[in-house]
Amino acid sequence: MPPLNDEAIVLRTTDFSETSMVVTFFTRENGKVTCLAKGARRLKNPFDTSLDAMNICRILYYPKIGDVLQLVTEAKLTERFRVDSTTAIYAGFHVVQLLNHFTENFNPQSALFDLTKNVLKDILLLDSICRTSSLDNPPEKLSRCLFHYELRLMSLSGLAPSFHECVGCSEKVEIRRGARRVAFGMRDGGVLCPRCRPGRMNVVSLSPEALGAFQLLASADERYWRRLQLSQKTLGEIRGLWNQYLAYQMERPVPILHWLKR
């Protein structure tokens, strides 16, 4: 088969031999591909530093039929993910880790590629304010960007919970001032109205402020989530619930997410 030229995000690398490595890319036109990069571990190699995680590059690879390694022969760096703060580095690894987990090989999702490319750019821009923060207390802007990414990732993967309608009866859940907390079913995948709540398992409750934050953060319209300002209290509440939901969907704790417990 002829070689393919595609824009790609580097998700992870693994040593394969003394001179080569296996690289997992998420490409814009062809989805996730796992390739063998021959000679990539040599001191002088044709890839230079383009294969570092979170970098964006143009790759040339030879597709092979079946669940086998593709052969990548070129990777030209277009956008380098270079940050100074530990918080920004963790954020970047968190993004590509989730993308790797919730995608399958050879399943093109250009919208998801663009979403990931944009959040990596956001992390780069926020690196300066991340330097004055700690892993225990990341900047609110960074937390907001990551929440939006996680929620949109789940939506594009078909795993998004419902924050607007009851998952039991489809009744619209409205946020009113002074309203009581709203039930959220982890197993059911969304909010539950008072009539559908009884008898449900693995249910937690959300404050009206937290539910409103989820609704805005899940929007594809930047005018909603970028202008939002979350209090420390609301951040802690939504991160606590969302960490549980991600772990439930992944059937295991998210390894790198412990730093976002708030």
PAZAMI-7613 format. One record per residue (C-alpha): residue number from 0; chain; x, y, z. Coordinates in nm, 4 decimals, m for minus. Each point is the difference from the previous one (the first is absolute). Example, Ala and Ser with C-alpha at 12.3 -4.5 7.8 and 13.67 -1.06 7.14 Angstrom:
REM residues 2
(atom 0,'A',(1.2300,m0.4500,0.7800))
(atom 1,'A',(0.1370,0.3440,m0.0660))
***
This chain:
REM residues 262
(atom 0,'A',(0.0000,0.0000,0.0000))
(atom 1,'A',(0.1201,0.3566,m0.0704))
(atom 2,'A',(0.1200,0.2100,0.2960))
(atom 3,'A',(m0.2385,0.2356,0.1804))
(atom 4,'A',(0.0823,0.3581,0.0948))
(atom 5,'A',(m0.1942,0.1297,0.2978))
(atom 6,'A',(0.0063,0.2507,0.2829))
(atom 7,'A',(0.0512,m0.1790,0.3307))
(atom 8,'A',(0.0148,0.0470,0.3768))
(atom 9,'A',(0.2548,m0.2175,0.1797))
(atom 10,'A',(m0.1790,m0.1907,0.2771))
(atom 11,'A',(0.2700,m0.2285,0.1366))
(atom 12,'A',(0.3273,m0.1730,m0.0812))
(atom 13,'A',(0.1381,m0.3368,0.1092))
(atom 14,'A',(0.3485,m0.1405,m0.0490))
(atom 15,'A',(m0.0037,m0.2840,m0.2512))
(atom 16,'A',(0.3676,m0.0876,m0.0425))
(atom 17,'A',(0.3361,0.1587,0.0564))
(atom 18,'A',(m0.0539,0.2276,m0.2978))
(atom 19,'A',(m0.3769,0.0154,m0.0639))
(atom 20,'A',(m0.3209,0.0931,0.1813))
(atom 21,'A',(m0.3735,m0.0456,m0.0332))
(atom 22,'A',(m0.1950,0.3249,m0.0301))
(atom 23,'A',(m0.3739,0.0469,0.0394))
(atom 24,'A',(m0.1379,0.2911,m0.2018))
(atom 25,'A',(m0.3458,0.1505,m0.0241))
(atom 26,'A',(m0.0324,0.1214,m0.3574))
(atom 27,'A',(m0.2516,0.2430,m0.1402))
(atom 28,'A',(m0.1101,m0.2025,m0.3021))
(atom 29,'A',(0.0561,m0.3607,0.1076))
(atom 30,'A',(m0.0503,m0.0094,0.3762))
(atom 31,'A',(0.2345,m0.1757,0.2386))
(atom 32,'A',(0.2891,m0.1926,m0.1494))
(atom 33,'A',(0.2862,m0.1860,0.1665))
(atom 34,'A',(0.3239,0.0107,m0.1926))
(atom 35,'A',(0.3510,m0.1346,0.0102))
(atom 36,'A',(0.2593,0.2764,m0.0234))
(atom 37,'A',(0.3232,m0.1674,m0.1070))
(atom 38,'A',(0.3160,0.1666,0.1260))
(atom 39,'A',(m0.1910,0.2459,0.2213))
(atom 40,'A',(0.2139,m0.0851,0.3057))
(atom 41,'A',(0.3293,0.0680,m0.1682))
(atom 42,'A',(0.1903,0.3124,0.1064))
(atom 43,'A',(m0.0252,0.1279,m0.3549))
(atom 44,'A',(m0.3360,m0.1002,m0.1409))
(atom 45,'A',(m0.2314,0.1243,m0.2770))
(atom 46,'A',(m0.2739,0.0995,0.2455))
(atom 47,'A',(0.2018,0.2263,0.2326))
(atom 48,'A',(m0.2394,0.1051,0.2837))
(atom 49,'A',(m0.3222,m0.0068,m0.2022))
(atom 50,'A',(m0.1156,m0.3224,0.1680))
(atom 51,'A',(m0.0205,0.1459,0.3506))
(atom 52,'A',(m0.3451,m0.0389,0.1580))
(atom 53,'A',(m0.2512,0.2797,m0.0663))
(atom 54,'A',(0.1936,0.1279,m0.3037))
(atom 55,'A',(m0.1916,0.0593,m0.3238))
(atom 56,'A',(0.1681,m0.1018,m0.3239))
(atom 57,'A',(m0.0523,m0.1091,m0.3590))
(atom 58,'A',(0.0714,m0.3675,m0.0362))
(atom 59,'A',(0.0547,m0.2292,m0.2961))
(atom 60,'A',(m0.0804,m0.3627,0.0708))
(atom 61,'A',(m0.0691,m0.3209,m0.1861))
(atom 62,'A',(m0.3333,m0.1552,0.1012))
(atom 63,'A',(m0.0233,m0.3739,0.0456))
(atom 64,'A',(m0.3124,m0.2146,0.0065))
(atom 65,'A',(m0.0943,m0.1515,0.3335))
(atom 66,'A',(0.0915,0.0736,0.3574))
(atom 67,'A',(0.3706,0.0424,m0.0658))
(atom 68,'A',(0.2472,0.2850,0.0363))
(atom 69,'A',(0.0029,0.2564,m0.2761))
(atom 70,'A',(0.3382,0.1281,m0.1163))
(atom 71,'A',(0.0626,0.3735,0.0462))
(atom 72,'A',(0.2866,0.1359,m0.2080))
(atom 73,'A',(m0.0358,0.3764,0.0460))
(atom 74,'A',(m0.1220,0.2286,0.2772))
(atom 75,'A',(0.0407,0.3732,m0.0532))
(atom 76,'A',(m0.0669,0.2081,0.3091))
(atom 77,'A',(m0.2611,0.2745,m0.0467))
(atom 78,'A',(m0.0845,0.0925,0.3614))
(atom 79,'A',(0.2189,m0.0883,0.2964))
(atom 80,'A',(m0.1550,m0.0569,0.3419))
(atom 81,'A',(0.2629,0.1639,0.2180))
(atom 82,'A',(m0.0963,0.1234,0.3461))
(atom 83,'A',(0.1924,0.0864,0.3145))
(atom 84,'A',(m0.2522,m0.0708,0.2739))
(atom 85,'A',(m0.0694,m0.3442,0.1432))
(atom 86,'A',(m0.3707,0.0820,0.0098))
(atom 87,'A',(m0.0120,0.0647,m0.3767))
(atom 88,'A',(0.1967,m0.3182,m0.0708))
(atom 89,'A',(m0.2452,m0.2060,0.2066))
(atom 90,'A',(m0.2904,0.1676,m0.1798))
(atom 91,'A',(0.1432,m0.0940,m0.3390))
(atom 92,'A',(0.0597,m0.3601,0.0985))
(atom 93,'A',(m0.3506,m0.0169,0.1431))
(atom 94,'A',(m0.1467,0.1141,m0.3343))
(atom 95,'A',(0.1859,m0.2524,m0.2171))
(atom 96,'A',(m0.0580,m0.2788,0.2514))
(atom 97,'A',(m0.3762,0.0474,m0.0186))
(atom 98,'A',(0.0087,0.0315,m0.3786))
(atom 99,'A',(0.1954,m0.3242,m0.0283))
(atom 100,'A',(m0.2407,m0.1848,0.2289))
(atom 101,'A',(m0.3278,0.1121,m0.1589))
(atom 102,'A',(0.0965,m0.0471,m0.3652))
(atom 103,'A',(0.0485,m0.3075,m0.2166))
(atom 104,'A',(0.2454,m0.0587,m0.2813))
(atom 105,'A',(m0.0937,0.1189,m0.3504))
(atom 106,'A',(m0.3131,0.1857,0.1124))
(atom 107,'A',(0.0249,0.3519,m0.1535))
(atom 108,'A',(m0.1384,0.2805,0.2187))
(atom 109,'A',(0.1164,0.3334,m0.1351))
(atom 110,'A',(m0.2111,0.1950,0.2521))
(atom 111,'A',(0.1726,m0.1813,0.2853))
(atom 112,'A',(0.3395,0.0682,m0.1567))
(atom 113,'A',(m0.0774,0.3729,m0.0217))
(atom 114,'A',(m0.1344,0.0024,0.3570))
(atom 115,'A',(0.3203,m0.1600,0.1306))
(atom 116,'A',(0.2225,0.2286,m0.2039))
(atom 117,'A',(m0.1807,0.3030,0.1433))
(atom 118,'A',(0.0253,m0.1099,0.3635))
(atom 119,'A',(0.3722,m0.0677,m0.0376))
(atom 120,'A',(0.0372,0.3556,m0.1321))
(atom 121,'A',(m0.1971,0.1272,0.2997))
(atom 122,'A',(0.2335,m0.1838,0.2380))
(atom 123,'A',(0.3016,0.1555,m0.1728))
(atom 124,'A',(m0.1505,0.3480,0.0391))
(atom 125,'A',(m0.0747,m0.0646,0.3689))
(atom 126,'A',(0.3500,m0.1256,0.0788))
(atom 127,'A',(0.1103,0.3369,0.1394))
(atom 128,'A',(m0.2761,0.0153,0.2614))
(atom 129,'A',(0.0488,m0.3700,0.0770))
(atom 130,'A',(0.3544,0.0775,0.1175))
(atom 131,'A',(m0.1378,0.1833,0.3024))
(atom 132,'A',(m0.2455,m0.2785,0.0864))
(atom 133,'A',(0.0360,m0.3487,0.1426))
(atom 134,'A',(m0.1311,m0.3408,m0.0969))
(atom 135,'A',(m0.2348,0.0149,0.2975))
(atom 136,'A',(m0.1448,0.3306,m0.1150))
(atom 137,'A',(0.0149,0.0445,m0.3806))
(atom 138,'A',(m0.1226,0.3297,m0.1505))
(atom 139,'A',(m0.3740,0.0313,m0.0456))
(atom 140,'A',(0.0445,0.0705,m0.3725))
(atom 141,'A',(0.1929,m0.3243,m0.0454))
(atom 142,'A',(m0.2589,m0.2002,0.1925))
(atom 143,'A',(m0.2725,0.1524,m0.2149))
(atom 144,'A',(0.1814,m0.0889,m0.3239))
(atom 145,'A',(0.0528,m0.3585,0.1157))
(atom 146,'A',(m0.3619,m0.0374,0.1093))
(atom 147,'A',(m0.1204,0.1226,m0.3385))
(atom 148,'A',(0.2344,m0.2386,m0.1777))
(atom 149,'A',(m0.1031,m0.2999,0.2088))
(atom 150,'A',(m0.3696,0.0701,m0.0438))
(atom 151,'A',(0.0289,0.0539,m0.3750))
(atom 152,'A',(0.2186,m0.3090,m0.0356))
(atom 153,'A',(m0.2684,m0.2087,0.1674))
(atom 154,'A',(m0.2663,0.1583,m0.2197))
(atom 155,'A',(0.1892,m0.0743,m0.3222))
(atom 156,'A',(0.0649,m0.3535,0.1259))
(atom 157,'A',(m0.3701,m0.0576,0.0662))
(atom 158,'A',(0.0458,m0.0247,0.3772))
(atom 159,'A',(m0.1166,0.3437,0.1120))
(atom 160,'A',(m0.2317,0.0074,0.3009))
(atom 161,'A',(m0.3243,0.1955,m0.0153))
(atom 162,'A',(0.0014,0.3290,0.1921))
(atom 163,'A',(m0.3169,0.1466,m0.1509))
(atom 164,'A',(m0.2569,m0.2818,m0.0008))
(atom 165,'A',(m0.0864,m0.2786,0.2400))
(atom 166,'A',(0.1495,m0.3249,m0.1295))
(atom 167,'A',(m0.3032,m0.1865,0.1307))
(atom 168,'A',(m0.2893,0.1899,m0.1585))
(atom 169,'A',(0.1649,0.2754,m0.2123))
(atom 170,'A',(m0.1632,0.2737,0.2050))
(atom 171,'A',(0.1975,0.3237,m0.0246))
(atom 172,'A',(0.1911,0.0863,0.3158))
(atom 173,'A',(m0.0086,0.3750,0.0564))
(atom 174,'A',(0.2255,0.1931,0.2351))
(atom 175,'A',(m0.1938,0.2339,0.2264))
(atom 176,'A',(0.1354,0.2325,0.2659))
(atom 177,'A',(m0.0319,m0.1602,0.3399))
(atom 178,'A',(m0.0682,m0.3412,m0.1536))
(atom 179,'A',(0.1032,m0.3163,0.1800))
(atom 180,'A',(0.2826,m0.2269,m0.1042))
(atom 181,'A',(m0.0457,m0.2153,m0.3087))
(atom 182,'A',(0.0570,m0.3762,m0.0119))
(atom 183,'A',(0.2640,m0.1280,m0.2427))
(atom 184,'A',(0.0177,m0.3685,m0.0865))
(atom 185,'A',(0.3502,m0.1279,m0.0703))
(atom 186,'A',(m0.1298,m0.3273,m0.1369))
(atom 187,'A',(m0.2930,0.1632,m0.1811))
(atom 188,'A',(0.2188,0.2685,m0.1550))
(atom 189,'A',(m0.1647,0.3267,0.0951))
(atom 190,'A',(m0.2387,0.1974,0.2140))
(atom 191,'A',(m0.3146,m0.1529,0.1483))
(atom 192,'A',(m0.3272,0.1710,0.0807))
(atom 193,'A',(m0.1650,m0.0597,0.3425))
(atom 194,'A',(m0.2426,m0.2546,m0.1522))
(atom 195,'A',(0.2775,m0.2097,m0.1590))
(atom 196,'A',(0.2478,0.0216,0.2880))
(atom 197,'A',(m0.1460,m0.2687,0.2341))
(atom 198,'A',(0.1588,m0.3425,m0.0350))
(atom 199,'A',(0.2966,0.1164,m0.2049))
(atom 200,'A',(0.3477,m0.1165,0.0960))
(atom 201,'A',(0.3265,0.1948,0.0107))
(atom 202,'A',(m0.1623,0.3430,0.0205))
(atom 203,'A',(0.1634,0.3214,0.1224))
(atom 204,'A',(m0.1436,0.3498,0.0303))
(atom 205,'A',(0.0934,0.3250,m0.1720))
(atom 206,'A',(m0.0578,0.3557,0.1155))
(atom 207,'A',(m0.1803,0.2289,m0.2483))
(atom 208,'A',(0.3278,0.1939,m0.0415))
(atom 209,'A',(0.1923,m0.3145,m0.0908))
(atom 210,'A',(m0.2676,m0.1169,m0.2443))
(atom 211,'A',(m0.0002,0.3404,m0.1706))
(atom 212,'A',(0.3791,m0.0114,m0.0266))
(atom 213,'A',(m0.0129,m0.3439,m0.1634))
(atom 214,'A',(m0.2571,0.1195,m0.2507))
(atom 215,'A',(0.2132,0.2974,m0.1052))
(atom 216,'A',(0.3302,m0.1898,m0.0030))
(atom 217,'A',(m0.1483,m0.2700,m0.2235))
(atom 218,'A',(m0.1050,0.2554,m0.2625))
(atom 219,'A',(0.1832,0.0050,m0.3326))
(atom 220,'A',(m0.0505,0.3778,m0.0083))
(atom 221,'A',(0.3086,0.1747,0.1399))
(atom 222,'A',(m0.2074,0.3020,0.1005))
(atom 223,'A',(m0.1487,m0.2043,0.2828))
(atom 224,'A',(0.2871,m0.1897,0.1585))
(atom 225,'A',(0.2845,0.2485,m0.0554))
(atom 226,'A',(m0.1846,0.2808,0.1774))
(atom 227,'A',(m0.0956,m0.2179,0.2933))
(atom 228,'A',(0.1773,0.0578,0.3325))
(atom 229,'A',(m0.0172,m0.2870,0.2456))
(atom 230,'A',(0.0325,0.0408,0.3742))
(atom 231,'A',(0.2285,m0.2311,0.1965))
(atom 232,'A',(m0.3065,m0.1599,0.1560))
(atom 233,'A',(m0.1650,m0.0754,m0.3348))
(atom 234,'A',(0.3299,m0.1198,m0.1497))
(atom 235,'A',(0.0455,m0.2451,0.2849))
(atom 236,'A',(m0.3540,m0.1321,m0.0319))
(atom 237,'A',(m0.0001,m0.0552,m0.3752))
(atom 238,'A',(0.3522,m0.1460,m0.0060))
(atom 239,'A',(m0.0929,m0.2470,0.2737))
(atom 240,'A',(m0.3039,m0.1244,m0.1917))
(atom 241,'A',(0.1693,0.0061,m0.3394))
(atom 242,'A',(0.3005,m0.1988,0.1208))
(atom 243,'A',(m0.2395,m0.2691,0.1160))
(atom 244,'A',(m0.1835,0.0014,m0.3321))
(atom 245,'A',(0.3204,m0.0302,m0.2026))
(atom 246,'A',(0.1219,m0.2831,0.2208))
(atom 247,'A',(m0.3370,m0.1742,m0.0414))
(atom 248,'A',(0.0202,0.0274,m0.3808))
(atom 249,'A',(0.3631,m0.1144,m0.0083))
(atom 250,'A',(m0.0695,m0.2769,0.2546))
(atom 251,'A',(0.3068,0.1139,0.1921))
(atom 252,'A',(0.1324,0.3179,0.1614))
(atom 253,'A',(0.1554,0.2467,m0.2416))
(atom 254,'A',(0.3717,m0.0436,0.0824))
(atom 255,'A',(0.1119,0.3595,m0.0431))
(atom 256,'A',(m0.3172,0.1665,0.1245))
(atom 257,'A',(0.0869,m0.0120,0.3710))
(atom 258,'A',(0.1488,0.3504,m0.0277))
(atom 259,'A',(m0.3389,0.1440,m0.0958))
(atom 260,'A',(m0.1878,m0.1024,0.3114))
(atom 261,'A',(m0.0274,0.3540,0.1347))
***
